[in-house]
Amino acid sequence: MAAQPPPAPPAVEARFADLCKELGVGEGVAGEAAALLDEAKGALLGAPSVGGRSAKDAERLCFAFVLYCSVKLKGRKEGSGIRLCEILKGCKLKYDDFFKEMQQIGLKIEKILESRYGRDWEGQLELKQLESLVNLLADASRFYRKAYNELFSSSSTDQEPGSATNTPDYILFGWNLFLMLRSRSPELFKDLVSCIHGLVAVLAILLIHVPAKFRSFTIEGSSHLIKQTEKGVDIIASLCHNYHTSEERLKEMMDKSHKAIEDLFGMKTLSASKCKTENLDKIDTDGLMCFNGLIDEESFQLNLEKLEKLCNSDSWEGELDLNSFLSNDYVPSAEKSSGGSTNLGCSKRAFETLASPTKTIKNMLTVPCSPPSPVNGGAVKIVQMTPVTSAMTTAKWLREVISSLPEKPSSTLQQLLSSCDRNMTNDVTKRVSIVLEAIFPTKSAADRGGSIGLNCANAFDVPWAEARKMEASKLYYRVLEAICRAESQNNSVNNLTPLLSNERFHRCLIACSAELVLATHKTVIMMFPAVLENTGLTAFDLSKIIENFVRHEETLPRELKRHLNSLEEQLLESMAWEKGSSLYNSLIVARPSLASEINRLGLLAEPMPSLDELVARQNVLVEGLPATPSKKRVAAPDDNTDPRSPKRLCNESRNTVVERNLQTPPPKQSHIVSANLKAKCHPLQSTFASPTVNSPVGGNDKCADITVQIFFSKILKLAAIRIRNLCERVQYVEQTERVYNVFKQILDQQTALFFNRHIDQIILCCLYGVAKVCQLELSFREILNNYKREPQCKPEVFLSIYVGTRNRNGILGSRHVDIITFYNEVFVPAAKPFLVSLIASGTRPEDKKNPNSQISGSPKPSPFPNLPDMSPKKVSSSHNVYVSPLRQTKMDLLLSPSSRSFYACIGEGTHAYQSPSKDLAAINSRLNYNGRRINTRINFDMVSDSVVAGSLGQPNGGSTSLDPAAAFSPASKKRKPDT
């Protein structure tokens, strides 16, 4: 008898129904979820998309998203208690995998979700805020575990981090005490800095109450408690020194903790000086409080259970299992289940960390614990940079450098403001008050008629918001004064009135100050670009102030410079190209041929809201507002004045600014070079003039012309770096210049390809187009697999690309397609002439070897000489060989005159009395040696501040022969990556 075939696997609907039963989902929510799945499964579970996941992984993500949407958008109203952490555990997913894919899944079924739950479905889901909260709690829990293990010892503290059952009771008690503080005052803990202050307060309470035998140190000579008074060790001062917290704020947190303990356990606070316990021996007890019976053996377990019950919150944080963070189990692992499913992206992220030079070097970097100052005598303690140390060191900079400044403009700034045609001091102070109130609202939710939620800034604690407003205003005044001083020294500036009366300039400066304050504290309820939305600015506006801000604030910590660099890349790569960007208001002036397409797509920015409108939004009553452009003003087609798009051209001399120099124009771009040379002569005030105003430098150029050229030069610089990196990854570095030239021509002559898109989408298509023309063995699959290793990679870049369409009635619509569809339908028709030119030109004459132009065996000069000199520099496309010149200052420190002759440094001979040409030949022969590999590694003990990025130079070698055959055959769908 023939064996019966195995039963067919259950259908998708049956598997989803089983999941709902397993999780105990109510019938109403289960029915809603099933209906949503029925509508969405075609888009989510159809043919695998480019760079997509396996069918099983896609199904688990689909189930989790559909179920969470149904529970969050409908089930909450019906009292469904299923939480996100339970959904992910049932679907065997981790938080990071879920959050990473949700944006793309939401885009695929956006219309379905809008029809069922309204246009605000994304805001109601609060996924972005929850993702930030997960990251915040993960960082806080890692800090707490590390600090606890430094202060306390236990036989069970060395257990595996994933084992929750072995977590010491004292560490669990402290974590739950912190969670109780969060539940009592959630508005106090919306940022990482506040959370660290709360956790340090908990550590202080544990030091006072946990038996001394559990400490990992003794009071005498302890490296943990180094602050001493005449009466003994000062615990509070010592903890503040160790963890860079504010002593005043830490004491406030301890007072709140004492009040919470009194309310929960019914205990009375006692002065520590009256408590005669061995815990307090040799400790200065002045100002310290304690509780009898808080951690006694008889009552400890009962007190711990009370804390755990209280921490089961019903708020939006109830979506998460907060106790799981302490055991490092905040990402529910599928490997722990019986199914043993693999965790999405785990191996990929591990490989990226090793493969990416950027991530590797960032992990290698160490930073000082605190900025050098006279207080610490310039002593620098080296620690590894983490999100917590980054936040606490930058918060210390705000506290020590910025908070000490006067609340009002300094006398120097007031003098500069009064030197204008009219005194601008009142206008400046009133403006900063209004704009910062829009960013950090201090009115209660009840006063505004709203509710406190994760998506609204109303959840700010009023004292916290007032403190952040004060920090932002002081930083704003400081940078404004520096800019005014620099402008007043410019020979072409006779009057500061045009600059200081420009509304957009001030708002950009205020917004940048506020963003740095928010970035320092790492809040989860005001994430970028919220600062733009609240001030009425666009991404293009902000992109023009970043360089000037960094240049004029010399004390800005390195981490904040990196934050601004990251923001600038986001603005350049996609945000400035989005619909509603003020870039388009300058483009229609600088490139009139694009006006019809810009108007057809409705891309122009709305007028910037006036200060009166900001006041109306926040219900702020301020008298005597400075005159500002009104939104009601109607501009003529050729009248692009301030309210519509006062595009200030981005300032130029970038030298010392952000870590990557994105400003220098690329070679053979004469019109951009000319624009940059002109921009160097421009005073800052001209960069904020209306696009239609003639350039002050002279000539027929409008301000919009130079603004667009400067912006495009930044785009080209960023693209050049990314093209170089990608070509190195796919091991076709010799094609770098061809890809770059195609990209440059598209930006200049087919600018509309960038509208509503990401520049990486164009880069990927350029690389594949060049590969097709040159008949390289390079598929889209390989390109995308290598692109995923780039630090800026996001799945939506190659999975969801905007394509404009029109229906039968001529109404403009849109759809999102994958990268291959975009390449075949949109990119090739637009870029074909530029790719054909590669075939026609073949190998450029200047690429041919000229024996008189360079020494045989020497590296070919880089075709991109204007790129920043990244160091260390990769000097071999096929070997991981990097060269970094030793700075003279570091060389002098390392080598004494007597011992310097024993070392060979860059620029010195490899052998005594040997000519440089022989040295170069010896180095080249070693690099080209293909024999046995020597088991040694270069140890870079010193890494420069620039991230390792290499150069854009091509290696030696002949040109690639170009055969036009099959150059433009459509990309095959069979070649889609499925990773």
Secondary structure, DSSP 8 states (H G I E B T S, - for coil): -----------HHHHHHHHHHHHT--HHHHHHHHHHHHHHHHHHSSS--TT---HHHHHHHHHHHHHHHHHHHTGGGGT----HHHHHHHHT--HHHHHHHHHHHHHHTHHHHHHHH-TTHHHHHTHHHHHHHHHHHHHHHHHHHHHHHHHB--TTTTS-TT-GGGS-HHHHHHHHHHHHHHHH-GGGGSBHHHHHHHHHHHHHHHHHHS-GGGBSS-STT-SS---EETTEE-HHHHHHHHHT--HHHHHHHHHHHHHHHHHHH----EEGGG---GGGTTB--TT-EE-TTSS-TTTHHHHHHHHHHHT---SGGGGS-GGGGTTT-SS--GGGSTT----TTHHHHHHHHHH-HHHHHHHH-EEESS---TTTTT---EEE--HHHHHHHHHHHIIIIITTS-SS--HHHHHHHHTSSS--HHHHHHHHHHHHHHHS--S-HHHHT----TTSGGGS-HHHHHHHHHHHHHHHHHHHHHHHHHHHT-TT-S-SHHHHT-HHHHHHHHHHHHHHHHHHHTBSSS-TTHHHHHHT--HHHHHTTHHHHHHH-TT--HHHHHHHHHHHHHHHHTGGGSTT-THHHHHHHH-GGGHHHHHHHT--------HHHHHHHHT---SS------TT----TT---TTT----------TTSSSS---S--TT-HHHHHHHHHHHTS-GGGGGS-TTSB-TT-SS-BHHHHHHHHHHHHHHHHHHHHHHHHHHHTT-GGGHHHHHHHHHHHHHH-GGGGTTS-HHHHHHHHHHHHHHHTT-S--HHHHHHHHTTSTT--HHHHH-EEEEEE-TT--EEEEEE-HHHHIIIIIHHHHHHHHHHHHHH-S-GGGS--TTTS-TTS----S-TTS---SSEE--SSS--EE----HHHHHHH--TTTGGG---TTS-SSTT--HHHHHHHHHHHHT--S---S-----S---SS---------S--------TTTT----GGG----
